[in-house]
Amino acid sequence: MEKEKSSQSLINSDFADVMFNRHSVRVFKPGVTIPREELQEMISQATTAPSACNLQSWHFVVLDTPEAKEKVKPAVMKFNYPQLDTASAVVFIVGDTKSHEVYRKVWTKVYEEGHITKERLEQIFQTFLPLYENASKEFLTLDATIDSAMVGMQLLLLARAHGYEANPLSGYDFAKIIPALDLDPERFVPVMAIAIGKSDETPIKTQRYDAKTLTEFR
Ligand SMILES: Cc1cc2nc3c(=O)[nH]c(=O)nc-3n(C[C@H](O)[C@H](O)[C@H](O)COP(=O)(O)O)c2cc1C
């Protein structure tokens, strides 16, 4: 297994601790730099997330300089300034509504590596490509949003596994954020940002509804 996708690069591979002791941290220690190589590694690891038809309709913009953060600030709601100002990096995850345009490549690789037959490859193309090529903008937006949320959850946990804390945030102007990130608003849709850094506060231990009251077995 590649080192990138093994537990070797994880400081904390105690799944229960990573998941159950995660809380949103919104104030981070100043002056902490996360090397871009490590940020890239966390993102690459997060992309092991499943996605609809394996379209992987996600895209990442990492803001780790004061200048880059300042540029998006006018589009971000004020209550999120502490995270924006203090995080070592804020990773904006946006949905890509044109991911199906490279769909052939990813599945052709699976075929070339011998994991599926030529017939299965053709069957995948015939089943799924028309679905996406003829899909409405609304469908593509929803699909890309769900995929991006899946990868976002993984990134939140990976931040902890790498010894950092994080906060997911979508409190920003959805109409302004994509242009503020210098992305094409016809193609990309806002989903969430993940602020990552070393914690400088004791996070609130939030409560959950009793899942038993929200669960139905049929
Ligand atoms: C989609 C989404 C959007 C969120 N947006 C914000 C936000 O804009 N600002 C913020 O401080 N927290 C935001 N949060 C964090 C939630 O407030 C937090 O996850 C929730 O209160 C539960 O707390 P916990 O993360 O500590 O378990 C967001 C979380 C999610 C999943």
The ligand as a MOL file (V3000), in Angstrom:
LIG
                    3D

  0  0  0     0  0            999 V3000
M  V30 BEGIN CTAB
M  V30 COUNTS 31 33 0 0 0
M  V30 BEGIN ATOM
M  V30 1 C -22.3230 21.9050 6.8270 0
M  V30 2 C -21.7970 22.5270 8.0950 0
M  V30 3 C -21.6590 23.8980 8.1680 0
M  V30 4 C -21.1510 24.5000 9.3110 0
M  V30 5 N -20.9470 25.8480 9.3120 0
M  V30 6 C -20.3590 26.4160 10.3900 0
M  V30 7 C -20.0160 27.7910 10.3740 0
M  V30 8 O -20.2560 28.5140 9.4110 0
M  V30 9 N -19.4000 28.3030 11.4630 0
M  V30 10 C -19.1030 27.5510 12.5610 0
M  V30 11 O -18.5310 28.0780 13.5070 0
M  V30 12 N -19.4070 26.2270 12.5930 0
M  V30 13 C -20.0210 25.6450 11.5540 0
M  V30 14 N -20.2950 24.3020 11.5570 0
M  V30 15 C -19.9350 23.5010 12.7310 0
M  V30 16 C -21.1590 23.1170 13.5640 0
M  V30 17 O -21.6170 24.2420 14.2660 0
M  V30 18 C -20.7550 21.9830 14.5230 0
M  V30 19 O -20.3040 20.8820 13.7890 0
M  V30 20 C -21.9250 21.5560 15.4020 0
M  V30 21 O -22.3090 22.6020 16.2640 0
M  V30 22 C -21.5680 20.3270 16.2380 0
M  V30 23 O -20.4040 20.5820 17.0030 0
M  V30 24 P -19.1020 19.6790 16.8660 0
M  V30 25 O -18.5130 19.8930 15.5020 0
M  V30 26 O -18.1720 20.1770 17.9430 0
M  V30 27 O -19.4900 18.2630 17.0830 0
M  V30 28 C -20.8060 23.6950 10.4280 0
M  V30 29 C -20.9600 22.3100 10.3480 0
M  V30 30 C -21.4310 21.7270 9.2010 0
M  V30 31 C -21.5400 20.2310 9.1120 0
M  V30 END ATOM
M  V30 BEGIN BOND
M  V30 1 1 1 2
M  V30 2 1 2 3
M  V30 3 2 2 30
M  V30 4 2 3 4
M  V30 5 1 4 5
M  V30 6 1 4 28
M  V30 7 2 5 6
M  V30 8 1 6 7
M  V30 9 1 6 13
M  V30 10 2 7 8
M  V30 11 1 7 9
M  V30 12 1 9 10
M  V30 13 2 10 11
M  V30 14 1 10 12
M  V30 15 2 12 13
M  V30 16 1 13 14
M  V30 17 1 14 15
M  V30 18 1 14 28
M  V30 19 1 15 16
M  V30 20 1 16 17
M  V30 21 1 16 18
M  V30 22 1 18 19
M  V30 23 1 18 20
M  V30 24 1 20 21
M  V30 25 1 20 22
M  V30 26 1 22 23
M  V30 27 1 23 24
M  V30 28 2 24 25
M  V30 29 1 24 26
M  V30 30 1 24 27
M  V30 31 2 28 29
M  V30 32 1 29 30
M  V30 33 1 30 31
M  V30 END BOND
M  V30 END CTAB
M  END
